[in-house]
Amino acid sequence: MNVETTTQDLYQPTWMKSSYSGEEGGECVEVATGSAANHVRDSKDITRSALTASSAAWAAFVGFAIAHAS
C-alpha cells in the first residue's frame, strides 16, 4: 500500500475581485481572506506569487484606505 500526502491542496483560498473591476482588464487585484492571513494577487497574472499580510496588517491597511478614499 502506498500513501501519498500533499499539503499543497489542503488550503485553496477563495479569491474575490473588486466590484469596481471591469471585464476589459486594467489594473486589478484579487484578495483571499483567512483567519490568520490575507493574500493579494494580480488578477491579470494569477500564476505569480501572492502578497501575504497578517490579519492585523490587513485591517490597518483597509482602515487607512477607507479613511483616505476620496
Backbone as XML, in Angstrom:
<?xml version="1.0"?>
<chain id="A" units="angstrom">
  <residue number="1" name="MET">
    <atom name="N" x="0.846" y="-1.174" z="0.000"/>
    <atom name="CA" x="0.000" y="0.000" z="0.000"/>
    <atom name="C" x="0.894" y="1.240" z="0.000"/>
  </residue>
  <residue number="2" name="ASN">
    <atom name="N" x="0.592" y="2.175" z="-0.868"/>
    <atom name="CA" x="1.311" y="3.443" z="-0.921"/>
    <atom name="C" x="0.385" y="4.554" z="-0.451"/>
  </residue>
  <residue number="3" name="VAL">
    <atom name="N" x="0.900" y="5.366" z="0.446"/>
    <atom name="CA" x="0.138" y="6.503" z="0.943"/>
    <atom name="C" x="0.907" y="7.759" z="0.590"/>
  </residue>
  <residue number="4" name="GLU">
    <atom name="N" x="0.226" y="8.655" z="-0.089"/>
    <atom name="CA" x="0.856" y="9.894" z="-0.524"/>
    <atom name="C" x="0.082" y="11.062" z="0.068"/>
  </residue>
  <residue number="5" name="THR">
    <atom name="N" x="0.785" y="11.958" z="0.745"/>
    <atom name="CA" x="0.118" y="13.122" z="1.315"/>
    <atom name="C" x="0.644" y="14.378" z="0.654"/>
  </residue>
  <residue number="6" name="THR">
    <atom name="N" x="-0.239" y="15.314" z="0.472"/>
    <atom name="CA" x="0.126" y="16.584" z="-0.134"/>
    <atom name="C" x="-0.516" y="17.695" z="0.675"/>
  </residue>
  <residue number="7" name="THR">
    <atom name="N" x="0.314" y="18.597" z="1.196"/>
    <atom name="CA" x="-0.233" y="19.708" z="1.959"/>
    <atom name="C" x="-0.614" y="20.864" z="1.052"/>
  </residue>
  <residue number="8" name="GLN">
    <atom name="N" x="-0.121" y="20.898" z="-0.156"/>
    <atom name="CA" x="-0.370" y="21.999" z="-1.072"/>
    <atom name="C" x="-1.857" y="22.163" z="-1.375"/>
  </residue>
  <residue number="9" name="ASP">
    <atom name="N" x="-2.606" y="21.078" z="-1.483"/>
    <atom name="CA" x="-4.008" y="21.156" z="-1.872"/>
    <atom name="C" x="-4.961" y="21.278" z="-0.687"/>
  </residue>
  <residue number="10" name="LEU">
    <atom name="N" x="-4.441" y="21.287" z="0.543"/>
    <atom name="CA" x="-5.321" y="21.344" z="1.699"/>
    <atom name="C" x="-5.992" y="22.705" z="1.845"/>
  </residue>
  <residue number="11" name="TYR">
    <atom name="N" x="-5.319" y="23.756" z="1.450"/>
    <atom name="CA" x="-5.880" y="25.101" z="1.573"/>
    <atom name="C" x="-5.972" y="25.729" z="0.195"/>
  </residue>
  <residue number="12" name="GLN">
    <atom name="N" x="-7.169" y="25.868" z="-0.307"/>
    <atom name="CA" x="-7.402" y="26.541" z="-1.573"/>
    <atom name="C" x="-8.178" y="27.811" z="-1.266"/>
  </residue>
  <residue number="13" name="PRO">
    <atom name="N" x="-7.516" y="28.968" z="-1.307"/>
    <atom name="CA" x="-8.208" y="30.212" z="-0.961"/>
    <atom name="C" x="-9.301" y="30.561" z="-1.969"/>
  </residue>
  <residue number="14" name="THR">
    <atom name="N" x="-10.286" y="31.284" z="-1.494"/>
    <atom name="CA" x="-11.344" y="31.797" z="-2.351"/>
    <atom name="C" x="-10.992" y="33.231" z="-2.702"/>
  </residue>
  <residue number="15" name="TRP">
    <atom name="N" x="-10.695" y="33.465" z="-3.964"/>
    <atom name="CA" x="-10.268" y="34.781" z="-4.432"/>
    <atom name="C" x="-11.474" y="35.622" z="-4.805"/>
  </residue>
  <residue number="16" name="MET">
    <atom name="N" x="-11.427" y="36.907" z="-4.407"/>
    <atom name="CA" x="-12.512" y="37.853" z="-4.714"/>
    <atom name="C" x="-11.917" y="39.054" z="-5.438"/>
  </residue>
  <residue number="17" name="LYS">
    <atom name="N" x="-12.599" y="39.475" z="-6.479"/>
    <atom name="CA" x="-12.184" y="40.658" z="-7.231"/>
    <atom name="C" x="-13.146" y="41.790" z="-6.917"/>
  </residue>
  <residue number="18" name="SER">
    <atom name="N" x="-12.656" y="42.988" z="-6.895"/>
    <atom name="CA" x="-13.468" y="44.161" z="-6.597"/>
    <atom name="C" x="-14.620" y="44.298" z="-7.586"/>
  </residue>
  <residue number="19" name="SER">
    <atom name="N" x="-15.746" y="44.767" z="-7.078"/>
    <atom name="CA" x="-16.888" y="45.028" z="-7.958"/>
    <atom name="C" x="-16.607" y="46.216" z="-8.878"/>
  </residue>
  <residue number="20" name="TYR">
    <atom name="N" x="-15.569" y="46.985" z="-8.580"/>
    <atom name="CA" x="-15.169" y="48.105" z="-9.434"/>
    <atom name="C" x="-14.379" y="47.630" z="-10.654"/>
  </residue>
  <residue number="21" name="SER">
    <atom name="N" x="-13.997" y="46.356" z="-10.668"/>
    <atom name="CA" x="-13.232" y="45.814" z="-11.788"/>
    <atom name="C" x="-14.150" y="45.551" z="-12.964"/>
  </residue>
  <residue number="22" name="GLY">
    <atom name="N" x="-13.710" y="45.940" z="-14.114"/>
    <atom name="CA" x="-14.480" y="45.675" z="-15.321"/>
    <atom name="C" x="-13.946" y="44.441" z="-16.026"/>
  </residue>
  <residue number="23" name="GLU">
    <atom name="N" x="-14.660" y="43.980" z="-16.997"/>
    <atom name="CA" x="-14.248" y="42.809" z="-17.765"/>
    <atom name="C" x="-13.152" y="43.130" z="-18.776"/>
  </residue>
  <residue number="24" name="GLU">
    <atom name="N" x="-12.890" y="44.417" z="-19.007"/>
    <atom name="CA" x="-11.904" y="44.799" z="-20.009"/>
    <atom name="C" x="-10.467" y="44.736" z="-19.494"/>
  </residue>
  <residue number="25" name="GLY">
    <atom name="N" x="-10.270" y="44.318" z="-18.254"/>
    <atom name="CA" x="-8.912" y="44.211" z="-17.713"/>
    <atom name="C" x="-8.534" y="45.449" z="-16.950"/>
  </residue>
  <residue number="26" name="GLY">
    <atom name="N" x="-7.317" y="45.875" z="-17.108"/>
    <atom name="CA" x="-6.858" y="47.048" z="-16.388"/>
    <atom name="C" x="-6.039" y="46.658" z="-15.184"/>
  </residue>
  <residue number="27" name="GLU">
    <atom name="N" x="-5.927" y="47.576" z="-14.264"/>
    <atom name="CA" x="-5.132" y="47.343" z="-13.067"/>
    <atom name="C" x="-6.038" y="46.844" z="-11.957"/>
  </residue>
  <residue number="28" name="CYS">
    <atom name="N" x="-5.985" y="45.552" z="-11.686"/>
    <atom name="CA" x="-6.881" y="44.961" z="-10.716"/>
    <atom name="C" x="-6.154" y="43.935" z="-9.856"/>
  </residue>
  <residue number="29" name="VAL">
    <atom name="N" x="-6.635" y="43.798" z="-8.632"/>
    <atom name="CA" x="-6.102" y="42.784" z="-7.745"/>
    <atom name="C" x="-7.255" y="41.929" z="-7.238"/>
  </residue>
  <residue number="30" name="GLU">
    <atom name="N" x="-6.900" y="40.742" z="-6.765"/>
    <atom name="CA" x="-7.852" y="39.856" z="-6.119"/>
    <atom name="C" x="-7.366" y="39.629" z="-4.700"/>
  </residue>
  <residue number="31" name="VAL">
    <atom name="N" x="-8.318" y="39.415" z="-3.787"/>
    <atom name="CA" x="-7.993" y="39.223" z="-2.381"/>
    <atom name="C" x="-8.612" y="37.919" z="-1.901"/>
  </residue>
  <residue number="32" name="ALA">
    <atom name="N" x="-7.856" y="37.183" z="-1.099"/>
    <atom name="CA" x="-8.366" y="35.999" z="-0.418"/>
    <atom name="C" x="-8.111" y="36.206" z="1.071"/>
  </residue>
  <residue number="33" name="THR">
    <atom name="N" x="-9.187" y="36.223" z="1.859"/>
    <atom name="CA" x="-9.036" y="36.465" z="3.288"/>
    <atom name="C" x="-9.065" y="35.150" z="4.062"/>
  </residue>
  <residue number="34" name="GLY">
    <atom name="N" x="-8.343" y="35.136" z="5.160"/>
    <atom name="CA" x="-8.307" y="33.969" z="6.026"/>
    <atom name="C" x="-8.269" y="34.415" z="7.478"/>
  </residue>
  <residue number="35" name="SER">
    <atom name="N" x="-8.298" y="33.474" z="8.401"/>
    <atom name="CA" x="-8.312" y="33.838" z="9.817"/>
    <atom name="C" x="-6.954" y="34.332" z="10.292"/>
  </residue>
  <residue number="36" name="ALA">
    <atom name="N" x="-5.874" y="33.839" z="9.710"/>
    <atom name="CA" x="-4.535" y="34.225" z="10.153"/>
    <atom name="C" x="-3.825" y="35.140" z="9.174"/>
  </residue>
  <residue number="37" name="ALA">
    <atom name="N" x="-4.205" y="35.083" z="7.909"/>
    <atom name="CA" x="-3.504" y="35.882" z="6.896"/>
    <atom name="C" x="-4.451" y="36.222" z="5.756"/>
  </residue>
  <residue number="38" name="ASN">
    <atom name="N" x="-4.062" y="37.244" z="5.015"/>
    <atom name="CA" x="-4.806" y="37.676" z="3.835"/>
    <atom name="C" x="-3.832" y="37.722" z="2.667"/>
  </residue>
  <residue number="39" name="HIS">
    <atom name="N" x="-4.329" y="37.392" z="1.489"/>
    <atom name="CA" x="-3.477" y="37.286" z="0.316"/>
    <atom name="C" x="-4.001" y="38.208" z="-0.780"/>
  </residue>
  <residue number="40" name="VAL">
    <atom name="N" x="-3.073" y="38.820" z="-1.507"/>
    <atom name="CA" x="-3.418" y="39.728" z="-2.597"/>
    <atom name="C" x="-2.608" y="39.305" z="-3.814"/>
  </residue>
  <residue number="41" name="ARG">
    <atom name="N" x="-3.258" y="39.234" z="-4.977"/>
    <atom name="CA" x="-2.542" y="38.864" z="-6.195"/>
    <atom name="C" x="-3.036" y="39.696" z="-7.367"/>
  </residue>
  <residue number="42" name="ASP">
    <atom name="N" x="-2.240" y="39.724" z="-8.408"/>
    <atom name="CA" x="-2.569" y="40.412" z="-9.656"/>
    <atom name="C" x="-3.603" y="39.568" z="-10.393"/>
  </residue>
  <residue number="43" name="SER">
    <atom name="N" x="-4.753" y="40.143" z="-10.678"/>
    <atom name="CA" x="-5.814" y="39.372" z="-11.329"/>
    <atom name="C" x="-5.499" y="39.046" z="-12.787"/>
  </residue>
  <residue number="44" name="LYS">
    <atom name="N" x="-4.551" y="39.777" z="-13.381"/>
    <atom name="CA" x="-4.194" y="39.520" z="-14.777"/>
    <atom name="C" x="-3.167" y="38.400" z="-14.909"/>
  </residue>
  <residue number="45" name="ASP">
    <atom name="N" x="-2.442" y="38.096" z="-13.817"/>
    <atom name="CA" x="-1.415" y="37.046" z="-13.860"/>
    <atom name="C" x="-1.458" y="36.274" z="-12.553"/>
  </residue>
  <residue number="46" name="ILE">
    <atom name="N" x="-2.415" y="35.369" z="-12.437"/>
    <atom name="CA" x="-2.621" y="34.638" z="-11.194"/>
    <atom name="C" x="-1.571" y="33.554" z="-10.957"/>
  </residue>
  <residue number="47" name="THR">
    <atom name="N" x="-0.664" y="33.359" z="-11.895"/>
    <atom name="CA" x="0.397" y="32.378" z="-11.707"/>
    <atom name="C" x="1.535" y="32.930" z="-10.850"/>
  </residue>
  <residue number="48" name="ARG">
    <atom name="N" x="1.590" y="34.244" z="-10.693"/>
    <atom name="CA" x="2.631" y="34.862" z="-9.865"/>
    <atom name="C" x="2.284" y="34.710" z="-8.392"/>
  </residue>
  <residue number="49" name="SER">
    <atom name="N" x="3.279" y="34.791" z="-7.558"/>
    <atom name="CA" x="3.084" y="34.671" z="-6.111"/>
    <atom name="C" x="2.200" y="35.794" z="-5.586"/>
  </residue>
  <residue number="50" name="ALA">
    <atom name="N" x="1.447" y="35.473" z="-4.559"/>
    <atom name="CA" x="0.588" y="36.462" z="-3.917"/>
    <atom name="C" x="1.346" y="37.136" z="-2.779"/>
  </residue>
  <residue number="51" name="LEU">
    <atom name="N" x="0.959" y="38.352" z="-2.478"/>
    <atom name="CA" x="1.455" y="39.074" z="-1.315"/>
    <atom name="C" x="0.634" y="38.602" z="-0.127"/>
  </residue>
  <residue number="52" name="THR">
    <atom name="N" x="1.288" y="38.271" z="0.978"/>
    <atom name="CA" x="0.593" y="37.794" z="2.163"/>
    <atom name="C" x="0.815" y="38.766" z="3.309"/>
  </residue>
  <residue number="53" name="ALA">
    <atom name="N" x="-0.261" y="39.115" z="4.007"/>
    <atom name="CA" x="-0.188" y="40.020" z="5.153"/>
    <atom name="C" x="-0.973" y="39.411" z="6.313"/>
  </residue>
  <residue number="54" name="SER">
    <atom name="N" x="-0.506" y="39.666" z="7.521"/>
    <atom name="CA" x="-1.232" y="39.188" z="8.701"/>
    <atom name="C" x="-2.602" y="39.868" z="8.743"/>
  </residue>
  <residue number="55" name="SER">
    <atom name="N" x="-3.514" y="39.296" z="9.496"/>
    <atom name="CA" x="-4.846" y="39.888" z="9.608"/>
    <atom name="C" x="-4.777" y="41.285" z="10.206"/>
  </residue>
  <residue number="56" name="ALA">
    <atom name="N" x="-3.883" y="41.505" z="11.173"/>
    <atom name="CA" x="-3.742" y="42.832" z="11.790"/>
    <atom name="C" x="-3.219" y="43.846" z="10.777"/>
  </residue>
  <residue number="57" name="ALA">
    <atom name="N" x="-2.222" y="43.460" z="9.994"/>
    <atom name="CA" x="-1.671" y="44.365" z="8.983"/>
    <atom name="C" x="-2.717" y="44.676" z="7.919"/>
  </residue>
  <residue number="58" name="TRP">
    <atom name="N" x="-3.491" y="43.682" z="7.509"/>
    <atom name="CA" x="-4.525" y="43.891" z="6.501"/>
    <atom name="C" x="-5.600" y="44.846" z="7.021"/>
  </residue>
  <residue number="59" name="ALA">
    <atom name="N" x="-6.012" y="44.668" z="8.288"/>
    <atom name="CA" x="-7.019" y="45.541" z="8.878"/>
    <atom name="C" x="-6.518" y="46.987" z="8.930"/>
  </residue>
  <residue number="60" name="ALA">
    <atom name="N" x="-5.244" y="47.170" z="9.265"/>
    <atom name="CA" x="-4.664" y="48.513" z="9.304"/>
    <atom name="C" x="-4.651" y="49.127" z="7.907"/>
  </residue>
  <residue number="61" name="PHE">
    <atom name="N" x="-4.289" y="48.345" z="6.897"/>
    <atom name="CA" x="-4.271" y="48.830" z="5.515"/>
    <atom name="C" x="-5.665" y="49.232" z="5.051"/>
  </residue>
  <residue number="62" name="VAL">
    <atom name="N" x="-6.646" y="48.379" z="5.283"/>
    <atom name="CA" x="-8.016" y="48.671" z="4.850"/>
    <atom name="C" x="-8.540" y="49.904" z="5.574"/>
  </residue>
  <residue number="63" name="GLY">
    <atom name="N" x="-8.267" y="50.012" z="6.879"/>
    <atom name="CA" x="-8.688" y="51.192" z="7.628"/>
    <atom name="C" x="-8.086" y="52.469" z="7.076"/>
  </residue>
  <residue number="64" name="PHE">
    <atom name="N" x="-6.805" y="52.410" z="6.726"/>
    <atom name="CA" x="-6.124" y="53.566" z="6.141"/>
    <atom name="C" x="-6.734" y="53.908" z="4.779"/>
  </residue>
  <residue number="65" name="ALA">
    <atom name="N" x="-6.968" y="52.883" z="3.961"/>
    <atom name="CA" x="-7.516" y="53.117" z="2.618"/>
    <atom name="C" x="-8.910" y="53.735" z="2.688"/>
  </residue>
  <residue number="66" name="ILE">
    <atom name="N" x="-9.728" y="53.263" z="3.601"/>
    <atom name="CA" x="-11.074" y="53.812" z="3.731"/>
    <atom name="C" x="-11.028" y="55.253" z="4.231"/>
  </residue>
  <residue number="67" name="ALA">
    <atom name="N" x="-10.160" y="55.524" z="5.186"/>
    <atom name="CA" x="-10.056" y="56.870" z="5.743"/>
    <atom name="C" x="-9.557" y="57.879" z="4.726"/>
  </residue>
  <residue number="68" name="HIS">
    <atom name="N" x="-8.772" y="57.422" z="3.749"/>
    <atom name="CA" x="-8.181" y="58.342" z="2.779"/>
    <atom name="C" x="-8.806" y="58.230" z="1.382"/>
  </residue>
  <residue number="69" name="ALA">
    <atom name="N" x="-9.896" y="57.510" z="1.258"/>
    <atom name="CA" x="-10.580" y="57.392" z="-0.030"/>
    <atom name="C" x="-11.288" y="58.706" z="-0.342"/>
  </residue>
  <residue number="70" name="SER">
    <atom name="N" x="-11.237" y="59.055" z="-1.602"/>
    <atom name="CA" x="-11.965" y="60.281" z="-1.976"/>
    <atom name="C" x="-12.639" y="60.125" z="-3.304"/>
  </residue>
</chain>
